[in-house]
Amino acid sequence: MWDGAPPFRADFDYSRDAVLRSIEGSLKRLKTDYIDMLAIHDPGEAIHFQPGEDPFARSRFKEAME
């Protein structure tokens, strides 16, 4: 199903520049020049954390909102 898909690497960077790069990449992949909506997934929660670690200790919410 995903044969020939471009390489993908998760990058948890919510800075303005990173978001703009992500949007540009999406526009190219979608072969369009506009998007209707942008969703930022889980900036307030850590996705990868160790047992006993506070998942909110590495929150990226403030960075995403700036």
Phi and psi in degrees as a GROMACS rama.xvg file:
@    title "Ramachandran Plot"
@    xaxis  label "Phi"
@    yaxis  label "Psi"
@TYPE xy
-104.739  17.9669  TRP-2
-59.4914  127.753  ASP-3
83.2582  6.947  GLY-4
-69.0857  145.436  ALA-5
-65.3079  153.684  PRO-6
-61.6258  145.106  PRO-7
-128.171  134.402  PHE-8
-133.677  125.87  ARG-9
-68.4856  130.51  ALA-10
-134.982  110.163  ASP-11
-90.1255  72.847  PHE-12
-127.033  109.789  ASP-13
-100.41  17.1686  TYR-14
-68.6708  161.155  SER-15
-55.7963  -47.5341  ARG-16
-62.1437  -41.1947  ASP-17
-66.8397  -39.8033  ALA-18
-64.6118  -43.2956  VAL-19
-63.3431  -39.3928  LEU-20
-62.6458  -41.6435  ARG-21
-63.6915  -42.792  SER-22
-63.0124  -45.779  ILE-23
-59.3055  -42.498  GLU-24
-63.1676  -41.2717  GLY-25
-64.4881  -42.4381  SER-26
-60.0462  -41.2226  LEU-27
-65.6812  -45.9952  LYS-28
-64.0141  -36.0611  ARG-29
-82.5706  -8.26629  LEU-30
53.2435  52.7705  LYS-31
-141.865  168.58  THR-32
-116.092  12.5661  ASP-33
-152.254  158.666  TYR-34
-129.957  151.033  ILE-35
-88.6323  -29.3288  ASP-36
-153.439  147.172  MET-37
-122.122  128.821  LEU-38
-115.464  132.309  ALA-39
-105.743  116.872  ILE-40
-87.818  123.907  HIS-41
50.371  47.258  ASP-42
-69.9271  -17.0237  PRO-43
-93.356  -0.320733  GLY-44
-131.84  140.258  GLU-45
-77.8665  134.444  ALA-46
-85.3119  -38.435  ILE-47
-112.236  112.368  HIS-48
-147.113  157.198  PHE-49
-85.3265  155.977  GLN-50
-55.172  133.147  PRO-51
86.8847  -11.8875  GLY-52
-83.1091  140.35  GLU-53
-71.6274  115.528  ASP-54
-66.7552  -16.3375  PRO-55
-93.1075  -3.79794  PHE-56
-66.8534  -25.2135  ALA-57
-110.628  36.8566  ARG-58
-59.1944  138.936  SER-59
-112.341  12.9165  ARG-60
-59.5784  -47.8179  PHE-61
-60.2442  -45.0482  LYS-62
-59.9046  -41.9301  GLU-63
-66.1892  -37.7925  ALA-64
-73.0133  -29.0473  MET-65
